[in-house]
Amino acid sequence: MKSKSHWENVYATKPPERVGWYAPHLHTSLAMIANCVAEKNARVIDVGGGASTLVDDLRGRGYEQITVLDLSSAALSTTRSRLGIAAAKVEWIEGDVKTVELPPAYYDIWHDRAVFHFLIKADDRQQYVQNMQRSLKDDGHVIIATFSPEAPPKCSGLEVRRYNPKLLQSELGGGFELQEQKSEMHLTPGGVEQMYLYCHFRKRVHTQ
Ligand SMILES: C[S@@+](CC[C@H](N)C(=O)[O-])C[C@H]1O[C@@H](n2cnc3c(N)ncnc32)[C@H](O)[C@@H]1O
């Protein structure tokens, strides 16, 4: 799979703090997650979590049920090693977010920073949304951070789709309702400005 080899190569050749999307802490993600649910036993999945420190910070804040999913085994092993013995308390899934089999109606919070925006084909986005919809509990939360229209057209050398809240809402469809949006300027370790859009959606409960 071309995409997997791209990401394995990135993580095999660059230290985690030199990749363009690196931030020492994902403050906006942490604040949005805290706003979603107060309970620390909420089930949180970080899709395409890579080598990010979100899992470290969630553990540090007392979250007990965290899953990190990524295509890249190199990224997951970097994060696991950094966490040390705490890694045993986290669920690790190596797989493709579009197709991996996740437990149905299981997660309270789905977090994605800089993954959905790589899905250029409509079919891929549809598969992603279906997997997300299926694995989230009714009334579950979605936090997605993508490049904004002002950001560069590529991330990690790959073409991305850039989003405003309306476009992201239309991709997710009527099963999700936008709750909160935030723009954030990210400065890459190389000094390039990238405007991110963070959106928090809530899964609609279907009553029949
Ligand atoms: C730009 S990085 C962002 C990493 C992390 N979310 C962060 O904010 O630091 C994109 C990540 O998504 C992963 N990824 C890309 N496509 C994926 C897919 N289809 N399924 C699962 N992970 C994927 C890559 O391996 C990489 O770790």
The ligand as an ORCA input file, in Angstrom:
! r2SCAN-3c Opt
* xyz 0 1
  C       0.153     14.448      9.514
  S       0.284     13.067     10.555
  C      -0.588     13.585     12.007
  C      -0.202     12.791     13.234
  C      -0.930     13.204     14.518
  N      -2.361     13.106     14.376
  C      -0.550     14.592     14.957
  O      -1.366     15.506     14.926
  O       0.615     14.756     15.334
  C      -0.842     11.925      9.808
  C      -0.861     10.581     10.507
  O      -1.918      9.798      9.987
  C      -1.463      8.499      9.723
  N      -2.316      8.009      8.631
  C      -2.359      8.460      7.366
  N      -3.304      7.815      6.657
  C      -3.885      6.938      7.519
  C      -4.918      5.979      7.403
  N      -5.561      5.796      6.239
  N      -5.248      5.244      8.488
  C      -4.604      5.420      9.664
  N      -3.607      6.315      9.829
  C      -3.257      7.072      8.780
  C      -0.002      8.640      9.378
  O       0.730      7.463      9.592
  C       0.392      9.766     10.324
  O       0.809      9.280     11.563
*
